Amino acid sequence: MKKLLCLLLSCAICVLSSVCVHAREVPVSAAAYVLYCPDNGKIILSDNADKQLPMASTTKIMTTLLTLEEAAVDNRVVEFTDEMSAEGSSMYLKKGEKVTLYDLAVGMMMQSGNDAANAAAISIAGSFEAFADLMNEKAAAIGMTHTHFVTPSGLDDDQHYSTAYDMALLMAYALQNEDFATITSQTSMEVHFIYPADKFITYPNHNKLLKMYRDCIGGKTGFTDAAGRCLVTAACRDDLTLIAVTLNDRSDWGDHTEMYDEGFSRYKAMTIDHALHSIGVVGGEADSVPLNTDELRVVVPADTEDVTTRVSLPSFLYAPIEEGAIVGKIVCFSDGAVLSETPIKAAQTVGQDRRKRSIFTYIKDLLHWLS
């Protein structure tokens, strides 16, 4: 009997081991960390993800984002002054030198320039305090509910803190900005000073993961004595983007590599083909309106083979209809679980037919589309 129990136990262990091969624990030395999938909002790996901690120069993701948003409207020239000076990492700006807002963003993301962060903050908001207000407003809009910014550079302050999860949300949001995505992906960038006009400096990117991990598409480093080593990165493989955040992590490069390897082994992105045509319109200048939808992309477990879709649409629409109006949705399923819901939109405007129409005409139209 004992031999039989031992045999059954051994078999059970083997089965469980084979089932859990993609759910192994990843040893991460960080005080807090998260591996996040922005496509579906799923947290793949985490520990202390909502613990408030200092985040050092990863702060500059927010500062750079606000700087690039301002530069897109007015890429003005900034003259460096004494009040913009800062201790720590620098892009080596000197009093009287002039660069554009865009190039200050480059200096922040490449060289982690505290001077660049200060210069951008004062140019945009007039003071560090006013710029911190802008940072906190943007954080609230993004959904960073456990974050408070005080300094544009990330230098230590008791009231300057975030969480691993909030920083993942910030990185996901920032990557939607094309200028940010371009800058953060570069291993080095050259800045051409406005004054002196003959000054050029090529700044290397402090984010070593760009060269260490082939799928890395960007990120930001950080370090202070209080915060320890902090790192926020993003990686993309086969259209699946993941974001890794570690706060106070002595082994950040290796930990990010391990986290990404695990995440990409567990999940994949799938693009679903689905054709949409048109839907009938009652009381309109046209009898029907064409439909469209965004690309259907879902994130699924790596061993998923089939995804089913269900179209939810009314039998017909009443005019008027504006282009872009949401008229239905496509729901993607796998194993009975909802993976995504994507809006179906009107592809063009259909105005209301202003001709005098009898009630019998409307009934005729209704019967046509209901038949």
Number of C-alpha atoms within 10 A of each C-alpha: 6 7 8 9 10 11 12 12 12 12 12 12 12 11 11 11 13 10 10 9 11 16 14 9 10 13 9 22 16 21 19 23 32 29 27 26 23 18 15 13 10 12 17 19 20 20 16 15 23 18 18 19 21 30 31 29 32 28 29 27 28 24 27 29 22 21 24 24 16 16 20 13 8 12 16 15 19 21 18 21 17 11 12 22 19 17 10 13 17 17 21 13 21 14 12 12 17 21 23 20 26 24 24 28 29 28 30 29 34 27 24 30 26 27 29 33 32 26 28 32 27 19 20 20 14 12 16 22 16 14 24 20 15 19 24 18 14 16 21 14 10 15 12 20 15 18 23 21 24 22 25 28 31 26 23 19 13 9 13 21 21 24 27 32 29 23 31 28 20 21 26 22 14 20 19 10 13 10 19 23 16 12 22 27 18 17 17 17 19 14 18 17 18 16 14 12 11 8 11 12 13 14 18 16 26 17 27 16 26 21 10 12 16 11 18 24 23 27 29 27 27 26 23 17 10 15 21 18 22 28 28 29 27 28 23 16 15 10 13 19 23 27 30 29 32 34 33 25 21 16 14 22 17 14 21 27 18 14 25 26 13 19 25 20 15 16 18 19 18 19 12 15 9 11 8 11 9 14 18 21 23 23 21 21 16 15 17 18 22 16 21 17 19 9 11 17 19 19 21 19 14 15 10 13 9 11 17 13 18 11 16 13 13 10 12 20 20 14 21 16 20 14 15 16 15 17 17 18 17 18 17 21 18 15 10 9 8 13 18 18 17 17 18 21 20 21 18 15 18 22 15 16 14 9 9 7 10 9 8 9 13 13 11 13 16 19 10 12 16 10 6
